[in-house]
Amino acid sequence: MTMKALVLNKIYLLFITAFAFFVGCVARETLSPLPPEDEFARAQSYFEHHRYDRAIAGFERIIFYHPSSELVDDAQYLLARAYFAQGDFAQAITEFDYLIKNFPTSPFVEDAEFYQVQSYIRKAPGWDRDQTETEDAVNRLDEFLTRFPNSKYTNEIKDLILSARNRLARKELENGKLYVKLKELKAAEKYFRYVLENYPETKAALETKFQLAGLCQRRGRNDEALTLYKELLENPEWKARAEKKIRSIENKK
């Protein structure tokens, strides 16, 4: 046998040995079937230790192989939570929906709906893209408050609504700013006023007010601009900039 052949043969043997070792490790990692209670405990432990792939596999085994177990809705809920924790919000929505529709009396329904609406919000794109999903998410958040008026999640849902509405407001604000750059001032003003009329409580509304004041100033409506700037004096973030603009207008009178 030539030297080249010997080297190739050694490499082949090393490959076979490594592959056999890998297969052996996989075999040792294979999980043996357990009764539903033990299966659930094992999957729950994986979930708590953030080993979500293993947790998902365990909860799925309970659902598919032990459908009559009292732990099925528990498994379904934690299965959805595992997908949520992984950031797979589309699959989480599907799994939460399955629990809500097929186990309407489950004690996990309210929690499932809470995490489901969170999934809709997190799956929705940023403000710079189409906001149809965000609008749908806001509607679902409102529906949650209607369905669970005394929910323990009420404050969190309201915060999510505010965050989502700020995203919608930001989209309109940026559209207005774009029209300002294009020198389409009438179109820009329509966007700015839309934000102030429909999203007055959002953070984006503050910048919108500043932008609209600047637009009024450019169009010679200084009194209206002053009114808008003065409304920003109560906000620490915008006070200094508003004061500067107010001085510039008053010094020209």
C-alpha positions in Angstrom: 0.0 0.0 0.0 1.4 3.4 -1.0 1.9 6.2 1.5 -1.0 8.2 0.0 -3.3 5.2 0.4 -2.2 4.7 4.0 -2.9 8.4 4.8 -6.4 8.2 3.1 -7.1 4.9 5.0 -6.2 6.6 8.3 -8.4 9.6 7.6 -11.3 7.2 6.7 -10.8 5.2 10.0 -10.8 8.5 12.0 -14.0 9.6 10.2 -15.7 6.3 10.9 -14.7 6.4 14.6 -15.9 10.0 15.0 -19.2 9.2 13.3 -19.7 6.1 15.5 -19.0 8.2 18.6 -21.6 10.8 17.4 -24.2 8.2 16.8 -23.5 6.7 20.2 -24.1 10.1 21.8 -27.3 10.6 19.9 -28.5 7.2 21.0 -27.7 8.0 24.6 -29.6 11.3 24.3 -32.8 9.5 22.9 -35.6 10.0 25.4 -37.4 6.9 26.5 -41.3 7.0 26.7 -42.8 7.8 30.1 -46.2 7.8 31.7 -47.9 11.2 31.1 -47.2 12.6 34.6 -43.5 11.8 34.3 -43.4 13.0 30.7 -44.9 16.3 31.8 -42.5 16.7 34.7 -39.5 16.1 32.4 -40.8 18.5 29.7 -41.6 21.1 32.3 -38.1 20.8 33.7 -36.7 21.4 30.2 -39.0 24.4 29.8 -37.8 25.9 33.1 -34.2 25.4 32.1 -34.8 27.1 28.7 -34.2 23.9 26.7 -37.2 24.7 24.6 -36.7 22.2 21.8 -36.7 19.3 24.3 -39.7 20.8 26.1 -41.7 21.1 22.9 -41.0 17.5 22.0 -42.1 16.4 25.5 -45.3 18.4 25.5 -46.1 17.1 22.0 -45.7 13.5 23.1 -48.3 14.1 25.9 -50.7 15.7 23.5 -50.4 13.0 20.8 -49.8 9.9 22.8 -51.9 10.7 26.0 -54.9 12.7 24.6 -57.1 11.6 27.5 -54.7 12.7 30.2 -55.7 15.6 32.5 -52.4 17.2 31.7 -53.2 17.7 28.0 -54.3 21.4 28.4 -51.3 22.0 30.7 -49.0 20.6 28.0 -50.7 22.5 25.2 -50.3 25.8 27.1 -46.6 25.2 27.9 -46.0 24.1 24.3 -47.3 27.4 23.1 -45.2 29.2 25.8 -42.1 27.4 24.6 -42.6 28.6 21.0 -43.3 32.1 22.4 -40.0 32.0 24.4 -38.1 30.9 21.2 -39.5 33.9 19.4 -41.5 31.8 17.0 -44.6 34.0 17.4 -46.5 32.7 14.4 -46.4 29.1 15.8 -47.1 30.4 19.3 -50.3 32.1 18.0 -51.4 28.8 16.4 -50.7 26.8 19.6 -52.4 29.3 21.9 -55.4 29.4 19.5 -55.7 25.6 19.7 -55.9 25.7 23.5 -58.5 28.5 23.5 -60.7 26.8 21.0 -60.4 23.2 22.2 -60.2 23.7 25.9 -62.5 26.7 26.6 -62.9 25.7 30.3 -59.2 25.4 30.9 -57.7 27.6 33.7 -55.0 28.6 31.2 -57.4 30.4 28.7 -56.9 33.9 30.0 -53.1 33.4 30.1 -53.2 31.9 26.7 -55.1 34.9 25.3 -52.7 37.3 27.0 -49.6 35.6 25.4 -51.4 35.3 22.1 -52.1 39.0 21.8 -48.5 39.6 22.8 -47.4 37.3 20.0 -49.5 39.4 17.5 -47.8 42.6 18.7 -44.3 41.1 18.5 -44.9 39.5 15.1 -46.0 42.8 13.6 -43.3 44.7 11.7 -41.7 48.0 12.7 -43.2 51.4 12.0 -41.4 51.7 8.7 -43.4 48.9 7.1 -47.1 48.2 6.5 -49.0 48.5 9.7 -52.0 46.3 9.0 -50.8 43.6 11.5 -50.3 46.3 14.1 -53.8 47.6 13.7 -55.1 44.0 13.9 -53.1 43.5 17.1 -54.5 46.7 18.7 -58.0 45.4 18.0 -57.2 42.1 19.6 -55.8 43.9 22.7 -59.0 45.9 23.0 -61.0 42.7 22.7 -59.0 41.2 25.5 -59.9 44.0 27.8 -63.6 43.5 26.9 -63.4 39.8 27.5 -61.4 40.1 30.8 -62.3 43.4 32.3 -60.8 42.5 35.7 -57.7 40.7 34.3 -54.5 40.7 36.2 -52.9 41.6 32.9 -54.9 44.8 32.4 -52.1 47.2 33.0 -49.7 45.3 30.8 -52.4 45.2 28.0 -52.8 48.9 28.3 -49.1 49.4 28.0 -49.0 47.2 24.9 -51.9 49.2 23.4 -50.0 52.4 24.0 -46.8 51.0 22.5 -48.7 49.7 19.4 -50.5 53.0 18.9 -47.2 54.8 19.1 -45.9 52.6 16.3 -49.0 53.5 14.2 -48.5 57.2 15.0 -44.8 57.0 14.1 -45.7 55.7 10.7 -48.0 58.7 10.0 -45.4 61.1 11.5 -42.6 59.8 9.2 -45.0 60.0 6.2 -45.5 63.7 7.1 -41.8 64.3 7.4 -41.2 62.8 4.0 -43.7 65.1 2.4 -41.9 68.0 4.1 -38.7 67.0 2.4 -40.6 66.7 -0.9 -42.0 70.3 -0.2 -45.5 69.0 -0.3 -46.5 71.0 2.8 -50.3 70.6 2.5 -49.9 66.8 2.4 -47.5 66.9 5.3 -49.8 69.0 7.4 -52.6 66.5 6.9 -50.4 63.7 8.2 -49.3 65.7 11.2 -52.9 66.7 12.1 -54.0 63.1 11.7 -51.5 62.0 14.4 -52.6 64.7 16.8 -56.3 63.9 16.3 -56.0 60.2 16.5 -52.9 59.4 18.7 -52.7 62.4 21.1 -51.5 60.3 24.0 -48.5 58.8 22.2 -44.8 59.8 22.4 -44.9 60.3 18.6 -47.5 63.0 19.1 -45.0 65.2 20.8 -42.6 65.2 17.9 -45.5 65.6 15.6 -46.6 68.8 17.4 -43.0 70.2 17.1 -43.0 69.3 13.4 -46.4 70.9 12.8 -45.3 74.0 14.6 -42.3 74.3 12.3 -44.6 73.8 9.3 -46.9 76.6 10.5 -43.9 78.8 11.0 -42.7 78.1 7.4 -46.1 79.0 6.1 -46.3 82.3 8.0 -48.8 81.2 10.7 -46.6 82.3 13.6 -49.4 82.6 16.2 -50.5 79.0 15.6 -46.8 77.9 15.7 -46.4 79.7 19.0 -49.4 78.0 20.5 -48.0 74.6 19.5 -44.5 75.3 20.8 -45.9 76.5 24.1 -47.9 73.3 24.6 -44.5 71.5 24.5 -43.0 73.6 27.3 -44.5 71.1 29.9 -42.5 68.2 28.4 -38.9 68.0 29.6 -37.7 66.3 26.4 -39.1 69.1 24.2 -38.9 72.1 26.4 -35.5 73.5 25.4 -36.2 73.1 21.7 -39.6 74.7 22.0 -38.2 77.6 24.0 -35.6 78.3 21.3 -38.3 78.3 18.6 -40.5 80.6 20.7 -37.6 83.1 21.1 -36.9 83.1 17.4 -40.5 83.9 16.6 -40.9 86.6 19.3 -37.6 88.3 18.3 -38.9 88.8 14.8 -42.0 90.6 15.9 
